[in-house]
Amino acid sequence: MELLKERIRMDGRVKEGNILKVDSFLNHQIDISLLNEIGREFKHLFDGKKITKIVTIEASGIAIACLTAQYFNVPVVFAKKAVSKNIDGDVYTSTIKSYTHGNEYTAMLEKRFLTQNDQVLILDDFLATGKAQLGLLDISRQAGATVAGIGIVIEKGFQGGGDKLRAAGYDLRSLAIIDSMENGTLCFRE
Amino acid sequence: MELLKERIRMDGRVKEGNILKVDSFLNHQIDISLLNEIGREFKHLFDGKKITKIVTIEASGIAIACLTAQYFNVPVVFAKKAVSKNIDGDVYTSTIKSYTHGNEYTAMLEKRFLTQNDQVLILDDFLATGKAQLGLLDISRQAGATVAGIGIVIEKGFQGGGDKLRAAGYDLRSLAIIDSMENGTLCFRE
């Protein structure tokens, strides 16, 4: 998606430890017009697939999932990251190791919001090693739901998670794949 | 907002400790059509006000803020709740005590995303004692931004936070105000 790559080139900032910061438009401040274009592109890429629900994980996946869901006319359900008084009994859980935050957390999703009748589109802002996506796939498997596809805004291709998911047979589409970001220079996969 | 009250009556569940769960349509699973109507209503309520940015706090405020922002044509910026490698240097912070989660956390917002030139609409899903909103007001004050208004989807009127904010002069609009929820029966303020 050329518009997105241009925006990453213009406003993305490469930080130590292969961290790409896109927080001026994607995951802290949010450019709603850009996210609408992203939603339109996901609709185009997954058009023709039967999708009943968009699944993501808090927090930065929520904006992408909600704006994209408008093009699919389906509800969003987002996995939560922490134990709180507001989550009760019947939940699916999966443990995820976060590359960005350097810790482990449990993703939780209430069982009544994902069932074997669901055809799921998993959406997220980043894919690096693929740990968060594996967590959502694990939860979908527990629910007996069918995974129709995985849509990612920015894939760090050089971390390998995306290619592993493709090799496992998932229909994974990333709007921008970064193959290297050495010395602060971004190289996108064509 | 009658549509919202009807939905709360139909799908809301009252739990021990005056907790109202609306996670089948507002803050776990998200009904995108309803949130679009909510966005339209906020636009109607705050119409004519100059607004340059919508400010909220992760996680459940993000969906409401993003869908509403489409009607105002402005960016969203959401305060983050935890320290992560992805937040760097120049941030505003405010400490917030959570009623729902029974803990304290720090809300953080990067300084470059909120300035004295901003006219802010603060949006959130719930207002109870008003602690989260006070945190966002504190951050807006630190930024020198003007608070044009506060929009809340569900206000727990009986917890008093909303009336305190109104008494302090804020233009606070709540789409549904619950005056009591004793014995599981919801009473809305007319």
Interface residues (C-beta under 8 A of the other chain):
Chain A: K15 G17 I19 K21 D23 S24 H28 Q29 I30 D31 I32 S33 L35 N36 E58 A59 I62 A63 C66 L67 A69 Q70 N73 V74 P75 V76 V77 F78 K80 K81 A82 S84 K85 N86 D88 T100 H101 G102 L109 E110 R112 F113
Chain B: K15 G17 I19 K21 D23 S24 H28 Q29 I30 D31 I32 S33 L35 N36 E58 A59 I62 A63 C66 L67 A69 Q70 N73 V74 P75 V76 V77 F78 K80 K81 A82 S84 K85 N86 D88 T100 H101 G102 L109 E110 R112 F113
